[in-house]
Amino acid sequence: MSSTDVVRAGGFIYLSGVSASDDRGDVGAATQGVLERARSALAAAGSSLDQVVSILVLIRSASDFQAMNDAYRPFWTEDFPTRTTLVTELPTPGALVEMTIIAAGAGEERLVVHPGDWVASPSPYSYAIKSGDTVFLSGLVSRNGRDNAVVAGDVAKQTRVILENAGELLNAAGLSHANIVCSRVYLPAVSSFGAMNEAYRACFPAAPPARATVQTALAGPQYDVEITFIASSLPRRVITEGLPPNLNLPLSAAIVAGDRAYLSGALGFDDTNKGNVAAQTRETLARLRRTLAAADRAPSDVAEAIVYVTDLKFLPEVDREYRAFFGTHAPARTTIRSGLMAADGLVEIMVTAVKR
Protein backbone atom coordinates (compact mmCIF):
# COMPACT_ATOMS: atom_id res chain seq x y z
CA MET A 1 0.00 0.00 0.00
CA SER A 2 1.21 3.50 -0.76
CA SER A 3 0.57 6.56 1.40
CA THR A 4 -2.24 7.65 -0.93
CA ASP A 5 -4.24 4.59 0.09
CA VAL A 6 -5.10 6.13 3.47
CA VAL A 7 -7.25 9.24 3.98
CA ARG A 8 -7.95 10.79 7.39
CA ALA A 9 -11.08 12.92 7.38
CA GLY A 10 -13.68 13.93 9.93
CA GLY A 11 -12.59 11.53 12.65
CA PHE A 12 -12.48 8.50 10.34
CA ILE A 13 -9.68 6.75 8.49
CA TYR A 14 -10.50 5.47 5.01
CA LEU A 15 -8.41 2.70 3.44
CA SER A 16 -8.54 2.04 -0.28
CA GLY A 17 -9.29 -1.47 -1.47
CA VAL A 18 -6.58 -3.66 0.10
CA SER A 19 -5.70 -6.85 -1.76
CA ALA A 20 -3.22 -9.70 -1.49
CA SER A 21 -2.58 -12.35 -4.13
CA ASP A 22 -1.70 -15.93 -3.33
CA ASP A 23 -0.29 -18.24 -5.97
CA ARG A 24 -1.70 -21.31 -4.20
CA GLY A 25 -5.24 -20.07 -4.69
CA ASP A 26 -5.72 -20.08 -0.93
CA VAL A 27 -8.53 -17.68 -0.04
CA GLY A 28 -7.80 -18.06 3.67
CA ALA A 29 -4.16 -17.05 3.24
CA ALA A 30 -5.19 -14.13 1.03
CA THR A 31 -7.70 -12.95 3.67
CA GLN A 32 -5.01 -13.08 6.34
CA GLY A 33 -2.65 -11.15 4.08
CA VAL A 34 -5.23 -8.43 3.43
CA LEU A 35 -6.03 -7.96 7.11
CA GLU A 36 -2.38 -7.96 8.13
CA ARG A 37 -1.70 -5.21 5.57
CA ALA A 38 -4.74 -3.32 6.82
CA ARG A 39 -3.58 -3.66 10.43
CA SER A 40 -0.19 -2.16 9.52
CA ALA A 41 -1.77 0.71 7.57
CA LEU A 42 -4.17 1.52 10.39
CA ALA A 43 -1.39 1.43 12.98
CA ALA A 44 0.61 3.89 10.87
CA ALA A 45 -2.49 6.12 10.77
CA GLY A 46 -2.91 5.97 14.55
CA SER A 47 -5.77 3.48 14.66
CA SER A 48 -6.25 -0.30 14.75
CA LEU A 49 -8.43 -3.15 13.58
CA ASP A 50 -10.37 -2.87 16.84
CA GLN A 51 -11.48 0.60 15.72
CA VAL A 52 -12.77 -0.53 12.32
CA VAL A 53 -16.43 0.34 11.85
CA SER A 54 -17.12 -0.86 8.30
CA ILE A 55 -15.60 -3.27 5.79
CA LEU A 56 -16.58 -3.98 2.20
CA VAL A 57 -15.30 -7.41 1.17
CA LEU A 58 -14.99 -8.44 -2.47
CA ILE A 59 -14.49 -12.12 -3.30
CA ARG A 60 -14.37 -13.90 -6.65
CA SER A 61 -16.82 -16.69 -5.91
CA ALA A 62 -19.57 -17.40 -3.38
CA SER A 63 -17.78 -20.69 -2.73
CA ASP A 64 -14.94 -18.63 -1.18
CA PHE A 65 -17.24 -17.11 1.46
CA GLN A 66 -16.72 -19.69 4.20
CA ALA A 67 -12.94 -19.86 3.82
CA MET A 68 -12.79 -16.07 3.91
CA ASN A 69 -14.95 -16.04 7.07
CA ASP A 70 -12.80 -18.66 8.80
CA ALA A 71 -9.63 -16.64 8.20
CA TYR A 72 -11.33 -13.32 8.96
CA ARG A 73 -12.88 -14.25 12.31
CA PRO A 74 -9.68 -14.54 14.45
CA PHE A 75 -8.68 -10.93 13.78
CA TRP A 76 -11.35 -9.76 16.28
CA THR A 77 -12.04 -11.30 19.67
CA GLU A 78 -15.39 -9.49 19.94
CA ASP A 79 -17.40 -6.62 18.46
CA PHE A 80 -16.78 -7.34 14.78
CA PRO A 81 -17.04 -4.43 12.34
CA THR A 82 -20.10 -4.07 10.14
CA ARG A 83 -19.57 -5.76 6.80
CA THR A 84 -20.90 -6.18 3.28
CA THR A 85 -19.62 -9.02 1.08
CA LEU A 86 -20.01 -9.01 -2.71
CA VAL A 87 -19.01 -11.53 -5.36
CA THR A 88 -17.31 -10.02 -8.41
CA GLU A 89 -14.27 -10.00 -10.64
CA LEU A 90 -11.45 -8.25 -8.79
CA PRO A 91 -9.50 -5.39 -10.38
CA THR A 92 -6.09 -6.53 -9.08
CA PRO A 93 -4.68 -9.38 -11.21
CA GLY A 94 -4.29 -12.55 -9.16
CA ALA A 95 -6.11 -11.15 -6.13
CA LEU A 96 -8.50 -13.49 -4.34
CA VAL A 97 -9.92 -11.06 -1.78
CA GLU A 98 -10.13 -7.28 -1.54
CA MET A 99 -11.33 -5.14 1.36
CA THR A 100 -12.17 -1.47 1.73
CA ILE A 101 -12.07 -0.30 5.34
CA ILE A 102 -13.34 2.62 7.41
CA ALA A 103 -12.02 2.97 10.96
CA ALA A 104 -12.62 5.40 13.78
CA GLY A 105 -9.57 7.18 15.06
CA ALA A 106 -7.87 6.05 18.25
CA GLY A 107 -9.98 7.00 21.24
CA GLU A 108 -13.08 7.74 19.14
CA GLU A 109 -16.39 6.11 20.05
CA ARG A 110 -17.06 2.67 18.56
CA LEU A 111 -20.23 1.14 19.96
CA VAL A 112 -21.97 -1.98 18.65
CA VAL A 113 -25.72 -1.45 18.23
CA HIS A 114 -27.86 -4.57 18.57
CA PRO A 115 -31.60 -4.86 19.25
CA GLY A 116 -32.20 -6.68 22.51
CA ASP A 117 -34.31 -9.44 20.96
CA TRP A 118 -32.04 -10.14 17.99
CA VAL A 119 -29.61 -13.05 17.96
CA ALA A 120 -26.00 -12.61 16.91
CA SER A 121 -25.14 -12.71 13.24
CA PRO A 122 -24.12 -16.19 12.06
CA SER A 123 -21.14 -14.63 10.26
CA PRO A 124 -18.37 -12.52 11.82
CA TYR A 125 -19.90 -9.06 11.61
CA SER A 126 -21.97 -6.72 13.75
CA TYR A 127 -25.24 -5.47 12.31
CA ALA A 128 -24.60 -1.85 13.27
CA ILE A 129 -21.87 0.28 14.83
CA LYS A 130 -22.20 3.83 16.12
CA SER A 131 -19.25 6.20 16.13
CA GLY A 132 -20.02 9.76 17.15
CA ASP A 133 -22.96 11.03 15.11
CA THR A 134 -22.66 8.29 12.46
CA VAL A 135 -24.17 4.80 12.42
CA PHE A 136 -22.86 2.23 9.95
CA LEU A 137 -25.07 -0.75 9.06
CA SER A 138 -23.90 -4.02 7.56
CA GLY A 139 -25.24 -5.14 4.23
CA LEU A 140 -28.74 -6.30 5.13
CA VAL A 141 -30.59 -9.15 3.46
CA SER A 142 -34.05 -10.64 3.92
CA ARG A 143 -33.51 -12.40 7.23
CA ASN A 144 -35.33 -12.38 10.57
CA GLY A 145 -33.05 -10.82 13.19
CA ARG A 146 -34.70 -12.77 16.00
CA ASP A 147 -33.78 -16.23 14.72
CA ASN A 148 -31.66 -15.60 11.58
CA ALA A 149 -34.22 -17.41 9.43
CA VAL A 150 -34.36 -16.46 5.75
CA VAL A 151 -37.53 -14.54 4.88
CA ALA A 152 -38.51 -15.78 1.44
CA GLY A 153 -40.32 -13.70 -1.15
CA ASP A 154 -39.85 -11.67 -4.30
CA VAL A 155 -37.50 -8.70 -4.46
CA ALA A 156 -40.21 -6.30 -3.27
CA LYS A 157 -40.87 -8.42 -0.19
CA GLN A 158 -37.16 -8.80 0.49
CA THR A 159 -36.63 -5.04 0.17
CA ARG A 160 -39.43 -4.39 2.67
CA VAL A 161 -37.87 -6.87 5.13
CA ILE A 162 -34.48 -5.16 4.76
CA LEU A 163 -36.02 -1.76 5.43
CA GLU A 164 -37.87 -3.10 8.47
CA ASN A 165 -34.63 -4.57 9.79
CA ALA A 166 -32.82 -1.28 9.18
CA GLY A 167 -35.58 0.49 11.10
CA GLU A 168 -35.13 -1.80 14.11
CA LEU A 169 -31.37 -1.32 14.10
CA LEU A 170 -31.67 2.44 13.80
CA ASN A 171 -34.28 2.53 16.54
CA ALA A 172 -31.81 0.72 18.82
CA ALA A 173 -29.42 3.60 18.11
CA GLY A 174 -32.08 6.22 18.80
CA LEU A 175 -32.57 7.00 15.10
CA SER A 176 -35.04 6.24 12.30
CA HIS A 177 -35.20 5.89 8.51
CA ALA A 178 -35.31 9.68 8.32
CA ASN A 179 -31.69 9.73 9.55
CA ILE A 180 -30.34 7.61 6.68
CA VAL A 181 -27.94 9.66 4.56
CA CYS A 182 -26.53 7.03 2.19
CA SER A 183 -27.56 3.66 0.82
CA ARG A 184 -25.88 1.21 -1.53
CA VAL A 185 -28.18 -1.29 -3.20
CA TYR A 186 -26.89 -4.52 -4.75
CA LEU A 187 -29.10 -6.55 -7.10
CA PRO A 188 -28.12 -9.85 -8.73
CA ALA A 189 -30.60 -9.10 -11.56
CA VAL A 190 -31.11 -5.73 -13.28
CA SER A 191 -34.71 -6.79 -13.94
CA SER A 192 -35.40 -6.41 -10.19
CA PHE A 193 -34.69 -2.67 -10.25
CA GLY A 194 -38.27 -1.48 -10.71
CA ALA A 195 -39.80 -3.67 -8.02
CA MET A 196 -37.02 -2.82 -5.56
CA ASN A 197 -37.55 0.90 -6.23
CA GLU A 198 -41.26 0.79 -5.54
CA ALA A 199 -40.78 -1.00 -2.22
CA TYR A 200 -37.87 1.29 -1.31
CA ARG A 201 -39.75 4.49 -2.27
CA ALA A 202 -42.51 3.81 0.26
CA CYS A 203 -39.99 4.15 3.10
CA PHE A 204 -38.62 7.50 1.89
CA PRO A 205 -41.57 9.70 0.86
CA ALA A 206 -39.43 12.84 1.07
CA ALA A 207 -35.71 13.72 1.04
CA PRO A 208 -34.48 10.19 0.23
CA PRO A 209 -30.86 9.27 0.95
CA ALA A 210 -28.06 9.51 -1.56
CA ARG A 211 -27.91 6.15 -3.33
CA ALA A 212 -26.17 3.94 -5.85
CA THR A 213 -27.72 0.75 -7.22
CA VAL A 214 -25.65 -1.76 -9.17
CA GLN A 215 -25.89 -5.34 -10.38
CA THR A 216 -23.58 -7.85 -8.72
CA ALA A 217 -23.68 -11.33 -7.24
CA LEU A 218 -24.23 -11.71 -3.50
CA ALA A 219 -22.50 -14.08 -1.08
CA GLY A 220 -25.89 -15.66 -0.33
CA PRO A 221 -27.43 -16.82 -3.62
CA GLN A 222 -30.83 -17.21 -1.94
CA TYR A 223 -31.17 -13.42 -1.74
CA ASP A 224 -32.36 -11.06 -4.49
CA VAL A 225 -31.22 -7.80 -2.91
CA GLU A 226 -28.77 -6.51 -0.31
CA ILE A 227 -28.58 -2.94 1.00
CA THR A 228 -25.92 -1.15 3.07
CA PHE A 229 -26.95 2.02 4.93
CA ILE A 230 -25.20 4.88 6.71
CA ALA A 231 -27.19 7.14 9.05
CA SER A 232 -26.40 10.36 10.89
CA SER A 233 -27.95 11.94 13.97
CA LEU A 234 -27.09 15.42 12.65
CA PRO A 235 -29.54 17.63 10.75
CA ARG A 236 -29.71 16.75 7.03
CA ARG A 237 -29.56 19.14 4.08
CA VAL A 238 -30.78 17.82 0.73
CA ILE A 239 -28.87 18.70 -2.45
CA THR A 240 -30.64 18.32 -5.80
CA GLU A 241 -28.01 19.79 -8.14
CA GLY A 242 -26.45 17.21 -10.46
CA LEU A 243 -29.35 14.83 -10.98
CA PRO A 244 -30.60 14.43 -14.56
CA PRO A 245 -33.88 16.31 -15.20
CA ASN A 246 -37.10 14.34 -14.76
CA LEU A 247 -35.31 11.52 -12.91
CA ASN A 248 -38.07 9.64 -11.13
CA LEU A 249 -36.04 7.65 -8.64
CA PRO A 250 -36.14 7.75 -4.82
CA LEU A 251 -32.75 9.36 -4.26
CA SER A 252 -31.22 12.78 -3.66
CA ALA A 253 -28.16 14.06 -5.49
CA ALA A 254 -26.50 14.44 -2.10
CA ILE A 255 -27.23 14.61 1.60
CA VAL A 256 -25.14 16.91 3.79
CA ALA A 257 -24.92 16.04 7.49
CA GLY A 258 -22.41 17.96 9.56
CA ASP A 259 -19.05 18.07 7.83
CA ARG A 260 -19.88 15.14 5.51
CA ALA A 261 -21.60 15.19 2.14
CA TYR A 262 -22.80 11.85 0.78
CA LEU A 263 -23.25 11.95 -3.00
CA SER A 264 -25.35 9.56 -5.04
CA GLY A 265 -23.72 7.50 -7.74
CA ALA A 266 -23.41 9.68 -10.85
CA LEU A 267 -23.53 8.51 -14.46
CA GLY A 268 -22.47 10.53 -17.48
CA PHE A 269 -23.90 8.81 -20.54
CA ASP A 270 -25.97 10.61 -23.18
CA ASP A 271 -26.72 10.31 -26.88
CA THR A 272 -23.28 11.67 -27.81
CA ASN A 273 -21.06 9.28 -25.83
CA LYS A 274 -22.59 5.81 -26.03
CA GLY A 275 -19.75 3.28 -25.91
CA ASN A 276 -17.17 5.97 -25.06
CA VAL A 277 -16.05 5.28 -21.50
CA ALA A 278 -13.59 8.20 -21.36
CA ALA A 279 -16.30 10.70 -22.35
CA GLN A 280 -18.76 9.14 -19.93
CA THR A 281 -16.22 9.32 -17.11
CA ARG A 282 -15.53 13.00 -17.83
CA GLU A 283 -19.24 13.81 -17.77
CA THR A 284 -19.77 11.72 -14.63
CA LEU A 285 -17.04 13.65 -12.84
CA ALA A 286 -18.40 16.99 -14.16
CA ARG A 287 -21.79 16.14 -12.62
CA LEU A 288 -20.13 15.22 -9.35
CA ARG A 289 -18.25 18.53 -9.41
CA ARG A 290 -21.55 20.43 -9.71
CA THR A 291 -23.07 18.48 -6.83
CA LEU A 292 -19.98 18.99 -4.69
CA ALA A 293 -20.12 22.73 -5.37
CA ALA A 294 -23.81 22.86 -4.42
CA ALA A 295 -22.86 21.09 -1.17
CA ASP A 296 -20.05 23.64 -0.59
CA ARG A 297 -17.42 20.99 -1.19
CA ALA A 298 -14.57 20.56 -3.68
CA PRO A 299 -12.89 17.51 -5.25
CA SER A 300 -10.09 17.92 -2.72
CA ASP A 301 -12.65 17.25 0.05
CA VAL A 302 -13.54 13.78 -1.27
CA ALA A 303 -12.48 11.19 1.30
CA GLU A 304 -13.69 8.04 -0.44
CA ALA A 305 -14.81 7.10 -3.93
CA ILE A 306 -16.43 3.98 -5.29
CA VAL A 307 -15.95 3.42 -9.01
CA TYR A 308 -18.42 0.98 -10.55
CA VAL A 309 -17.33 -0.11 -14.02
CA THR A 310 -19.03 -2.60 -16.32
CA ASP A 311 -15.80 -4.08 -17.68
CA LEU A 312 -12.32 -3.97 -16.16
CA LYS A 313 -10.84 -3.37 -19.62
CA PHE A 314 -12.19 0.19 -19.31
CA LEU A 315 -10.07 0.98 -16.25
CA PRO A 316 -7.10 2.64 -18.03
CA GLU A 317 -9.41 5.22 -19.61
CA VAL A 318 -11.44 5.67 -16.43
CA ASP A 319 -8.26 6.09 -14.39
CA ARG A 320 -6.86 8.72 -16.77
CA GLU A 321 -9.97 10.90 -16.41
CA TYR A 322 -10.18 10.23 -12.68
CA ARG A 323 -6.58 11.36 -12.10
CA ALA A 324 -7.13 14.48 -14.19
CA PHE A 325 -10.16 15.36 -12.07
CA PHE A 326 -8.54 14.86 -8.65
CA GLY A 327 -5.02 16.03 -9.50
CA THR A 328 -2.65 15.48 -6.61
CA HIS A 329 -5.49 14.56 -4.25
CA ALA A 330 -6.06 10.82 -3.91
CA PRO A 331 -9.29 9.71 -2.20
CA ALA A 332 -9.47 6.24 -0.74
CA ARG A 333 -10.92 4.28 -3.65
CA THR A 334 -12.73 1.03 -4.35
CA THR A 335 -13.22 -0.29 -7.87
CA ILE A 336 -16.10 -2.72 -8.37
CA ARG A 337 -16.79 -4.56 -11.61
CA SER A 338 -20.58 -4.48 -11.78
CA GLY A 339 -23.53 -4.06 -14.04
CA LEU A 340 -25.31 -0.70 -14.02
CA MET A 341 -29.03 -0.02 -14.03
CA ALA A 342 -28.74 2.19 -17.11
CA ALA A 343 -28.24 0.06 -20.20
CA ASP A 344 -25.93 2.59 -21.90
CA GLY A 345 -23.91 3.41 -18.79
CA LEU A 346 -20.34 2.14 -18.60
CA VAL A 347 -19.15 3.80 -15.38
CA GLU A 348 -20.77 5.16 -12.21
CA ILE A 349 -18.96 6.96 -9.39
CA MET A 350 -20.16 7.56 -5.82
CA VAL A 351 -18.23 9.73 -3.36
CA THR A 352 -18.25 10.95 0.22
CA ALA A 353 -16.72 14.39 0.86
CA VAL A 354 -15.65 15.78 4.21
CA LYS A 355 -15.36 19.54 4.70
CA ARG A 356 -11.75 20.33 5.55
C-alpha positions in Angstrom: 0.0 0.0 0.0 1.2 3.5 -0.8 0.6 6.6 1.4 -2.2 7.7 -0.9 -4.2 4.6 0.1 -5.1 6.1 3.5 -7.2 9.2 4.0 -7.9 10.8 7.4 -11.1 12.9 7.4 -13.7 13.9 9.9 -12.6 11.5 12.6 -12.5 8.5 10.3 -9.7 6.7 8.5 -10.5 5.5 5.0 -8.4 2.7 3.4 -8.5 2.0 -0.3 -9.3 -1.5 -1.5 -6.6 -3.7 0.1 -5.7 -6.9 -1.8 -3.2 -9.7 -1.5 -2.6 -12.3 -4.1 -1.7 -15.9 -3.3 -0.3 -18.2 -6.0 -1.7 -21.3 -4.2 -5.2 -20.1 -4.7 -5.7 -20.1 -0.9 -8.5 -17.7 0.0 -7.8 -18.1 3.7 -4.2 -17.0 3.2 -5.2 -14.1 1.0 -7.7 -13.0 3.7 -5.0 -13.1 6.3 -2.6 -11.1 4.1 -5.2 -8.4 3.4 -6.0 -8.0 7.1 -2.4 -8.0 8.1 -1.7 -5.2 5.6 -4.7 -3.3 6.8 -3.6 -3.7 10.4 -0.2 -2.2 9.5 -1.8 0.7 7.6 -4.2 1.5 10.4 -1.4 1.4 13.0 0.6 3.9 10.9 -2.5 6.1 10.8 -2.9 6.0 14.5 -5.8 3.5 14.7 -6.2 -0.3 14.8 -8.4 -3.2 13.6 -10.4 -2.9 16.8 -11.5 0.6 15.7 -12.8 -0.5 12.3 -16.4 0.3 11.8 -17.1 -0.9 8.3 -15.6 -3.3 5.8 -16.6 -4.0 2.2 -15.3 -7.4 1.2 -15.0 -8.4 -2.5 -14.5 -12.1 -3.3 -14.4 -13.9 -6.7 -16.8 -16.7 -5.9 -19.6 -17.4 -3.4 -17.8 -20.7 -2.7 -14.9 -18.6 -1.2 -17.2 -17.1 1.5 -16.7 -19.7 4.2 -12.9 -19.9 3.8 -12.8 -16.1 3.9 -14.9 -16.0 7.1 -12.8 -18.7 8.8 -9.6 -16.6 8.2 -11.3 -13.3 9.0 -12.9 -14.3 12.3 -9.7 -14.5 14.4 -8.7 -10.9 13.8 -11.3 -9.8 16.3 -12.0 -11.3 19.7 -15.4 -9.5 19.9 -17.4 -6.6 18.5 -16.8 -7.3 14.8 -17.0 -4.4 12.3 -20.1 -4.1 10.1 -19.6 -5.8 6.8 -20.9 -6.2 3.3 -19.6 -9.0 1.1 -20.0 -9.0 -2.7 -19.0 -11.5 -5.4 -17.3 -10.0 -8.4 -14.3 -10.0 -10.6 -11.4 -8.2 -8.8 -9.5 -5.4 -10.4 -6.1 -6.5 -9.1 -4.7 -9.4 -11.2 -4.3 -12.5 -9.2 -6.1 -11.1 -6.1 -8.5 -13.5 -4.3 -9.9 -11.1 -1.8 -10.1 -7.3 -1.5 -11.3 -5.1 1.4 -12.2 -1.5 1.7 -12.1 -0.3 5.3 -13.3 2.6 7.4 -12.0 3.0 11.0 -12.6 5.4 13.8 -9.6 7.2 15.1 -7.9 6.0 18.3 -10.0 7.0 21.2 -13.1 7.7 19.1 -16.4 6.1 20.1 -17.1 2.7 18.6 -20.2 1.1 20.0 -22.0 -2.0 18.7 -25.7 -1.5 18.2 -27.9 -4.6 18.6 -31.6 -4.9 19.2 -32.2 -6.7 22.5 -34.3 -9.4 21.0 -32.0 -10.1 18.0 -29.6 -13.1 18.0 -26.0 -12.6 16.9 -25.1 -12.7 13.2 -24.1 -16.2 12.1 -21.1 -14.6 10.3 -18.4 -12.5 11.8 -19.9 -9.1 11.6 -22.0 -6.7 13.8 -25.2 -5.5 12.3 -24.6 -1.8 13.3 -21.9 0.3 14.8 -22.2 3.8 16.1 -19.3 6.2 16.1 -20.0 9.8 17.1 -23.0 11.0 15.1 -22.7 8.3 12.5 -24.2 4.8 12.4 -22.9 2.2 9.9 -25.1 -0.7 9.1 -23.9 -4.0 7.6 -25.2 -5.1 4.2 -28.7 -6.3 5.1 -30.6 -9.2 3.5 -34.1 -10.6 3.9 -33.5 -12.4 7.2 -35.3 -12.4 10.6 -33.1 -10.8 13.2 -34.7 -12.8 16.0 -33.8 -16.2 14.7 -31.7 -15.6 11.6 -34.2 -17.4 9.4 -34.4 -16.5 5.8 -37.5 -14.5 4.9 -38.5 -15.8 1.4 -40.3 -13.7 -1.2 -39.8 -11.7 -4.3 -37.5 -8.7 -4.5 -40.2 -6.3 -3.3 -40.9 -8.4 -0.2 -37.2 -8.8 0.5 -36.6 -5.0 0.2 -39.4 -4.4 2.7 -37.9 -6.9 5.1 -34.5 -5.2 4.8 -36.0 -1.8 5.4 -37.9 -3.1 8.5 -34.6 -4.6 9.8 -32.8 -1.3 9.2 -35.6 0.5 11.1 -35.1 -1.8 14.1 -31.4 -1.3 14.1 -31.7 2.4 13.8 -34.3 2.5 16.5 -31.8 0.7 18.8 -29.4 3.6 18.1 -32.1 6.2 18.8 -32.6 7.0 15.1 -35.0 6.2 12.3 -35.2 5.9 8.5 -35.3 9.7 8.3 -31.7 9.7 9.5 -30.3 7.6 6.7 -27.9 9.7 4.6 -26.5 7.0 2.2 -27.6 3.7 0.8 -25.9 1.2 -1.5 -28.2 -1.3 -3.2 -26.9 -4.5 -4.8 -29.1 -6.6 -7.1 -28.1 -9.9 -8.7 -30.6 -9.1 -11.6 -31.1 -5.7 -13.3 -34.7 -6.8 -13.9 -35.4 -6.4 -10.2 -34.7 -2.7 -10.2 -38.3 -1.5 -10.7 -39.8 -3.7 -8.0 -37.0 -2.8 -5.6 -37.6 0.9 -6.2 -41.3 0.8 -5.5 -40.8 -1.0 -2.2 -37.9 1.3 -1.3 -39.8 4.5 -2.3 -42.5 3.8 0.3 -40.0 4.1 3.1 -38.6 7.5 1.9 -41.6 9.7 0.9 -39.4 12.8 1.1 -35.7 13.7 1.0 -34.5 10.2 0.2 -30.9 9.3 0.9 -28.1 9.5 -1.6 -27.9 6.2 -3.3 -26.2 3.9 -5.8 -27.7 0.8 -7.2 -25.7 -1.8 -9.2 -25.9 -5.3 -10.4 -23.6 -7.9 -8.7 -23.7 -11.3 -7.2 -24.2 -11.7 -3.5 -22.5 -14.1 -1.1 -25.9 -15.7 -0.3 -27.4 -16.8 -3.6 -30.8 -17.2 -1.9 -31.2 -13.4 -1.7 -32.4 -11.1 -4.5 -31.2 -7.8 -2.9 -28.8 -6.5 -0.3 -28.6 -2.9 1.0 -25.9 -1.2 3.1 -26.9 2.0 4.9 -25.2 4.9 6.7 -27.2 7.1 9.0 -26.4 10.4 10.9 -27.9 11.9 14.0 -27.1 15.4 12.6 -29.5 17.6 10.8 -29.7 16.7 7.0 -29.6 19.1 4.1 -30.8 17.8 0.7 -28.9 18.7 -2.4 -30.6 18.3 -5.8 -28.0 19.8 -8.1 -26.4 17.2 -10.5 -29.4 14.8 -11.0 -30.6 14.4 -14.6 -33.9 16.3 -15.2 -37.1 14.3 -14.8 -35.3 11.5 -12.9 -38.1 9.6 -11.1 -36.0 7.7 -8.6 -36.1 7.7 -4.8 -32.8 9.4 -4.3 -31.2 12.8 -3.7 -28.2 14.1 -5.5 -26.5 14.4 -2.1 -27.2 14.6 1.6 -25.1 16.9 3.8 -24.9 16.0 7.5 -22.4 18.0 9.6 -19.0 18.1 7.8 -19.9 15.1 5.5 -21.6 15.2 2.1 -22.8 11.9 0.8 -23.3 12.0 -3.0 -25.4 9.6 -5.0 -23.7 7.5 -7.7 -23.4 9.7 -10.9 -23.5 8.5 -14.5 -22.5 10.5 -17.5 -23.9 8.8 -20.5 -26.0 10.6 -23.2 -26.7 10.3 -26.9 -23.3 11.7 -27.8 -21.1 9.3 -25.8 -22.6 5.8 -26.0 -19.8 3.3 -25.9 -17.2 6.0 -25.1 -16.1 5.3 -21.5 -13.6 8.2 -21.4 -16.3 10.7 -22.3 -18.8 9.1 -19.9 -16.2 9.3 -17.1 -15.5 13.0 -17.8 -19.2 13.8 -17.8 -19.8 11.7 -14.6 -17.0 13.7 -12.8 -18.4 17.0 -14.2 -21.8 16.1 -12.6 -20.1 15.2 -9.3 -18.2 18.5 -9.4 -21.5 20.4 -9.7 -23.1 18.5 -6.8 -20.0 19.0 -4.7 -20.1 22.7 -5.4 -23.8 22.9 -4.4 -22.9 21.1 -1.2 -20.0 23.6 -0.6 -17.4 21.0 -1.2 -14.6 20.6 -3.7 -12.9 17.5 -5.3 -10.1 17.9 -2.7 -12.7 17.2 0.1 -13.5 13.8 -1.3 -12.5 11.2 1.3 -13.7 8.0 -0.4 -14.8 7.1 -3.9 -16.4 4.0 -5.3 -16.0 3.4 -9.0 -18.4 1.0 -10.6 -17.3 -0.1 -14.0 -19.0 -2.6 -16.3 -15.8 -4.1 -17.7 -12.3 -4.0 -16.2 -10.8 -3.4 -19.6 -12.2 0.2 -19.3 -10.1 1.0 -16.3 -7.1 2.6 -18.0 -9.4 5.2 -19.6 -11.4 5.7 -16.4 -8.3 6.1 -14.4 -6.9 8.7 -16.8 -10.0 10.9 -16.4 -10.2 10.2 -12.7 -6.6 11.4 -12.1 -7.1 14.5 -14.2 -10.2 15.4 -12.1 -8.5 14.9 -8.7 -5.0 16.0 -9.5 -2.6 15.5 -6.6 -5.5 14.6 -4.3 -6.1 10.8 -3.9 -9.3 9.7 -2.2 -9.5 6.2 -0.7 -10.9 4.3 -3.6 -12.7 1.0 -4.3 -13.2 -0.3 -7.9 -16.1 -2.7 -8.4 -16.8 -4.6 -11.6 -20.6 -4.5 -11.8 -23.5 -4.1 -14.0 -25.3 -0.7 -14.0 -29.0 0.0 -14.0 -28.7 2.2 -17.1 -28.2 0.1 -20.2 -25.9 2.6 -21.9 -23.9 3.4 -18.8 -20.3 2.1 -18.6 -19.2 3.8 -15.4 -20.8 5.2 -12.2 -19.0 7.0 -9.4 -20.2 7.6 -5.8 -18.2 9.7 -3.4 -18.2 11.0 0.2 -16.7 14.4 0.9 -15.6 15.8 4.2 -15.4 19.5 4.7 -11.7 20.3 5.5 
